Amino acid sequence: MGNVMNTYNRYDITLVKGEGAYLYDDLGNRYIDFASGIAVTNLGHSNPLISDVISKQANTLIHTSNLYRNPIQEETADLISKLSFGGSVFFCNSGAEANEAALKLSRIYGNKKYAGKKFKVITMNNSFHGRTFATLSATGQEKVKKGFEPTLNFIKHIPYNDINIFKDSIEDETVAVMLEVIQGEGGVVPADESYIHEIRKICTERDILLIFDEVQTGIGRTGKMFGYQHYGVEPDAMTLAKALGNGFPIGAMTAKKDIAEYLSPGTHATTFGGNYLGCAIAKKVLSIISEKSFLDSVNEKSVYLVEKLRNILNGYGIIRGKGLMLGVRLNDNINASDFIKNAHKNRILTVPAGDNTIRIYPPLNIDFDTLDEGIKLLKKSLEDTI
């Protein structure tokens, strides 16, 4: 590891090359990637369309400053707005930064509109929103907070998918609720449709901002452009990152225009956010994945993969999720970490999540032959584990 700070428990794999759904290590071994960099490389590795954009933009202009107009940033914001709920967009560099921006938006909204009387935020148990201090505080997992206490005391964590507890948790000071429509780190657990509808209704009635963290669920991963679109409601604000740059760091927070106006010049900023290179990549990613035929193919592969996984599991676990954001919750007598070790030996990459779950996140443009190859390796990995 040399001089790299020891903040990760790394697998003993050194990857040196990627091509589509495949990764290659320094020993020449080929792996099928069913992790996609944790829902990041939705268009696969070294995608020639994305590489071409990177090359052309890098040879033209990478960065100036947000003190000047940036036409590519404006075009990318227009695309996000058109594809979602017509909001204004703030660009940053990561999911944590996008969630920080959303939390700052909720705070300034409560301060300016309600003279500081509304400032509390509700988030969910087992949620994950980032590792900056505010997003760490918003995350509903104690292991993430360990060593950093005391965390922010205006954030309340409640059980997910329990509308009665949500109702009881609202106070006069509540300004926002932040949640994932599918909890990724928490075990790939979808929100109930009735739960989301009722939360939206209550937030509208009480003027509470509804913020959807779409860092993992966004950009086609669930079979729709954004995960919330499965539920027939719109948030007041939404955060994006991960797959937005297909591996290049870029994040975004978008909010309804009447709410976004509370973040005026001088209230929030970032040096690198929305630079030419990042926005050129994001614009291309959005244009590819938003095509109806592309999203239809994601859903087609999802149906196929879920059926095959059910046959493989044969009672040894259950499948959760939507689209190609799938989690296999293994039975308690089968250890997810052991499964992942065996998967790596069998040359297929998956990553863990909470609740003894493994994530099955292949690239969205994976072909059926490679999907079948990966399914066979998952089957062997399960047989090696049980």
C-alpha positions in Angstrom: 0.0 0.0 0.0 3.0 2.3 0.4 2.0 5.8 1.3 -1.7 5.4 0.6 -3.8 6.2 3.7 -5.3 3.0 5.1 -9.0 3.9 4.9 -10.2 0.9 2.9 -10.3 -2.9 3.4 -9.2 -3.8 -0.1 -9.5 -7.1 -1.9 -6.2 -8.6 -3.0 -7.0 -7.9 -6.7 -5.1 -5.4 -8.8 -7.2 -4.4 -11.8 -5.3 -2.9 -14.8 -7.7 -2.8 -17.7 -11.4 -2.8 -18.5 -13.4 -3.5 -21.5 -17.2 -3.5 -21.5 -18.4 -5.9 -18.7 -14.9 -7.3 -18.3 -12.0 -6.3 -16.0 -8.4 -7.7 -16.2 -5.9 -8.0 -13.4 -2.1 -7.6 -13.4 -1.8 -11.4 -13.7 -3.9 -11.5 -16.9 -7.0 -13.0 -15.2 -10.3 -11.8 -16.7 -13.3 -11.0 -14.5 -16.9 -10.3 -15.2 -17.9 -7.1 -13.5 -21.3 -7.5 -11.7 -20.5 -4.5 -9.4 -20.0 -1.8 -12.0 -17.8 0.1 -9.5 -20.8 0.2 -7.2 -23.4 1.3 -9.8 -21.0 3.7 -11.5 -19.9 2.2 -14.8 -23.4 1.8 -16.1 -22.1 1.9 -19.7 -19.3 -0.5 -19.1 -15.5 0.0 -18.9 -13.6 2.0 -21.6 -16.8 2.7 -23.5 -15.6 4.0 -26.8 -18.4 6.6 -27.0 -17.4 8.0 -23.6 -13.7 7.7 -24.3 -14.2 9.7 -27.5 -16.0 12.5 -25.6 -13.2 12.6 -23.0 -10.5 12.8 -25.6 -12.2 15.5 -27.6 -13.1 17.7 -24.6 -9.7 17.2 -22.9 -8.1 18.5 -26.1 -10.4 21.5 -26.1 -11.0 22.8 -22.5 -11.2 21.0 -19.2 -11.6 23.7 -16.6 -12.0 27.4 -16.2 -14.1 28.4 -13.2 -17.8 28.8 -12.3 -17.2 32.5 -12.5 -17.7 32.3 -16.2 -20.6 30.9 -18.3 -20.2 27.3 -19.4 -22.4 26.3 -22.3 -21.9 22.5 -21.8 -22.8 22.8 -18.1 -26.0 24.7 -19.1 -26.9 22.0 -21.7 -26.3 19.2 -19.2 -28.5 21.0 -16.6 -31.2 21.4 -19.2 -31.1 17.7 -20.0 -31.3 16.7 -16.3 -34.2 19.1 -15.8 -36.0 17.8 -18.9 -35.6 14.2 -17.9 -36.7 14.7 -14.3 -39.1 17.4 -12.8 -38.0 20.6 -14.4 -35.8 21.9 -11.6 -32.6 23.9 -11.5 -29.3 22.1 -11.1 -26.2 22.6 -9.0 -23.1 20.6 -10.1 -20.5 19.2 -7.8 -18.0 16.2 -7.7 -19.6 13.4 -5.8 -22.7 12.0 -4.1 -21.7 13.2 -0.7 -21.3 16.7 -2.1 -24.7 16.5 -3.8 -26.3 15.5 -0.5 -24.4 18.2 1.3 -25.9 20.7 -1.2 -29.4 19.3 -0.6 -29.0 19.6 3.2 -27.7 23.1 2.9 -30.7 23.9 0.7 -33.1 22.6 3.3 -31.4 24.6 6.0 -31.4 27.9 4.1 -35.0 27.2 3.1 -36.0 26.9 6.7 -34.0 29.9 7.8 -35.2 32.3 5.2 -38.9 31.2 4.8 -39.5 30.3 8.5 -37.0 32.6 10.2 -35.0 29.6 11.4 -37.9 27.9 13.1 -37.7 24.9 10.7 -34.3 23.2 10.6 -34.7 19.5 11.6 -34.2 16.7 9.0 -35.6 13.1 9.0 -33.6 10.3 7.4 -34.0 6.5 7.6 -32.3 3.7 9.5 -29.9 1.8 7.3 -29.6 4.7 4.9 -26.3 5.8 3.4 -25.8 9.4 2.3 -22.1 9.9 2.4 -19.0 10.4 4.6 -18.7 14.2 4.9 -19.8 15.4 8.3 -23.4 16.4 7.5 -24.0 13.4 5.2 -22.3 11.1 7.8 -24.8 12.5 10.3 -27.6 11.9 7.9 -26.6 8.3 7.3 -28.7 5.8 9.4 -25.8 3.4 10.2 -23.9 3.6 13.5 -20.8 2.0 12.0 -20.3 5.0 9.7 -20.5 7.4 12.7 -18.2 5.5 15.0 -15.3 7.7 16.1 -16.9 10.9 14.8 -19.4 11.6 17.6 -21.0 13.8 18.5 -22.7 14.1 15.1 -25.3 16.7 14.1 -28.2 16.6 16.5 -30.9 18.1 14.2 -31.1 14.9 12.1 -33.5 12.1 13.3 -33.3 8.5 12.0 -36.5 6.4 11.8 -37.4 2.9 10.5 -37.8 2.7 6.8 -41.2 1.8 5.2 -43.2 2.6 8.4 -45.5 5.4 7.7 -47.0 5.6 11.2 -43.5 6.2 12.7 -42.9 8.8 10.0 -46.0 10.7 10.9 -45.2 10.5 14.6 -41.7 11.8 14.0 -42.7 15.1 12.3 -42.2 18.1 14.5 -43.1 21.8 13.9 -39.3 22.3 13.3 -39.1 19.6 10.6 -37.9 21.1 7.3 -37.0 18.1 5.2 -36.9 14.3 4.8 -34.1 12.6 2.8 -34.4 9.0 1.7 -33.4 6.5 -1.0 -36.2 4.9 -2.9 -34.1 1.8 -2.9 -31.6 1.6 0.0 -28.4 0.4 -1.7 -25.9 0.1 1.1 -28.7 -1.0 3.5 -29.3 -4.2 1.5 -31.0 -3.2 -1.8 -34.4 -2.6 -0.1 -37.1 -0.8 -2.1 -39.5 1.6 -0.5 -43.2 0.6 -0.6 -45.2 2.5 -3.1 -47.9 3.5 -0.6 -45.2 4.7 1.8 -43.7 7.0 -0.8 -47.1 8.3 -1.9 -48.1 9.1 1.7 -44.8 10.8 2.5 -45.2 13.0 -0.6 -48.7 13.9 0.5 -47.6 14.8 4.1 -44.6 16.8 2.9 -46.8 18.8 0.6 -49.3 19.5 3.4 -46.7 20.4 5.9 -44.3 22.2 3.6 -41.5 19.7 4.3 -38.9 19.3 1.5 -38.9 15.8 0.1 -35.3 14.9 -1.0 -34.6 11.7 -2.9 -31.0 10.5 -2.8 -30.7 9.0 -6.3 -26.9 8.7 -6.2 -27.1 4.9 -6.6 -30.6 4.5 -8.1 -30.3 7.2 -10.7 -29.2 7.1 -14.4 -31.1 4.1 -15.6 -29.9 1.6 -12.9 -33.5 0.6 -11.9 -34.9 0.5 -15.4 -36.2 4.1 -15.4 -34.0 7.1 -15.7 -34.5 7.9 -12.0 -35.7 5.5 -9.3 -38.5 7.8 -8.1 -40.2 7.5 -11.5 -41.4 4.0 -10.5 -43.6 5.6 -7.8 -45.5 8.3 -9.7 -44.4 11.1 -7.5 -41.9 13.9 -7.7 -39.4 15.1 -5.1 -38.7 18.7 -4.2 -35.0 17.9 -4.7 -32.9 15.0 -6.0 -29.2 14.1 -5.8 -27.2 12.4 -8.5 -23.6 11.1 -8.9 -22.0 7.7 -9.4 -23.2 6.7 -13.0 -23.6 10.3 -14.1 -20.0 10.3 -15.2 -19.6 6.6 -15.9 -16.5 6.7 -13.7 -15.5 10.3 -14.0 -16.2 12.2 -10.8 -19.3 14.4 -11.1 -22.4 14.9 -8.9 -25.5 17.1 -9.1 -28.3 18.3 -7.0 -31.5 19.4 -8.7 -34.4 21.2 -7.0 -37.7 22.7 -8.0 -37.1 26.2 -9.2 -39.0 28.0 -6.4 -36.9 26.1 -3.9 -33.6 26.3 -5.7 -33.8 30.1 -5.7 -33.0 30.0 -1.9 -29.4 29.1 -2.9 -28.3 32.5 -4.3 -24.8 33.7 -5.3 -22.5 33.4 -2.3 -24.5 30.7 -0.5 -22.9 27.6 -2.1 -20.0 26.9 -4.5 -17.4 24.4 -5.6 -14.2 24.9 -7.6 -14.4 21.8 -9.8 -18.2 21.2 -9.9 -19.7 21.3 -13.4 -16.4 21.6 -15.2 -16.3 21.2 -19.0 -14.9 17.7 -19.0 -17.3 16.3 -16.4 -20.4 17.9 -18.0 -19.4 16.8 -21.5 -19.3 13.2 -20.2 -22.5 13.5 -18.2 -24.3 14.9 -21.2 -23.3 11.9 -23.3 -24.2 9.4 -20.6 -27.6 11.0 -20.1 -28.3 11.1 -23.9 -27.5 7.4 -24.3 -29.2 6.0 -21.2 -32.4 8.1 -21.6 -33.3 6.5 -24.9 -36.5 4.5 -24.5 -34.9 1.5 -26.3 -32.0 1.5 -23.9 -34.2 1.6 -20.8 -36.4 -1.1 -22.4 -33.4 -3.3 -22.7 -32.5 -2.8 -19.1 -35.9 -4.0 -18.0 -35.7 -6.9 -20.4 -32.4 -8.0 -18.9 -33.8 -7.5 -15.4 -36.7 -9.9 -16.0 -34.2 -12.5 -17.5 -31.7 -12.1 -14.7 -34.2 -12.3 -11.8 -35.6 -15.5 -13.2 -32.2 -17.1 -13.6 -31.2 -15.9 -10.1 -34.3 -17.5 -8.6 -33.4 -20.8 -10.2 -29.8 -20.5 -8.9 -30.9 -19.6 -5.3 -33.4 -22.4 -5.0 -34.4 -21.3 -1.5 -31.0 -20.2 -0.4 -31.9 -16.5 -0.5 -34.3 -13.8 -1.8 -34.0 -11.2 -4.5 -34.7 -7.5 -3.9 -34.5 -4.4 -6.1 -35.5 -3.1 -9.5 -34.0 -3.1 -13.0 -30.3 -4.1 -12.8 -30.1 -2.8 -9.2 -30.5 -6.2 -7.6 -29.6 -7.6 -4.2 -29.5 -11.2 -3.1 -30.2 -11.5 0.6 -28.6 -14.8 1.5 -30.0 -17.0 4.2 -28.5 -16.5 7.6 -26.5 -19.7 7.4 -24.7 -18.5 4.3 -22.1 -15.7 4.8 -22.2 -13.0 2.1 -18.4 -12.3 2.6 -17.6 -16.0 1.9 -19.8 -15.9 -1.2 -17.9 -12.8 -2.5 -14.5 -14.5 -1.8 -15.6 -17.5 -3.8 -17.0 -15.3 -6.5 -13.6 -13.6 -6.9 -11.9 -17.0 -7.2 -14.4 -17.8 -9.9 -13.6 -14.5 -11.6 -16.8 -12.6 -11.1 -16.9 -9.3 -9.1 -19.8 -8.5 -6.7 -19.9 -6.3 -3.7 -21.6 -6.6 -0.3 -24.4 -4.6 1.2 -26.1 -4.6 4.6 -28.3 -7.5 5.8 -26.1 -10.3 4.5 -26.7 -9.1 0.9 -24.7 -9.2 -2.2 -25.3 -6.7 -4.9 -25.8 -7.7 -8.5 -25.1 -4.6 -10.6 -23.9 -5.5 -14.1 -23.3 -2.8 -16.7 -26.7 -1.8 -18.2 -25.5 -2.4 -21.7 -24.2 -6.0 -20.9 -25.1 -8.5 -23.7 -27.0 -11.7 -22.9 -24.1 -14.0 -23.6 -22.0 -12.2 -21.0 -25.0 -12.1 -18.7 -25.3 -15.9 -19.0 -21.6 -16.3 -18.4 -21.9 -14.3 -15.2 -25.0 -16.3 -14.1 -23.0 -19.5 -14.4 -20.2 -18.1 -12.3 -22.7 -16.9 -9.6 -24.1 -20.4 -9.5 -20.7 -22.0 -9.0 -19.9 -19.4 -6.3 -23.0 -20.3 -4.4 -22.3 -24.0 -4.7 -18.8 -23.4 -3.4 -20.2 -21.4 -0.4 -23.1 -23.6 0.8 
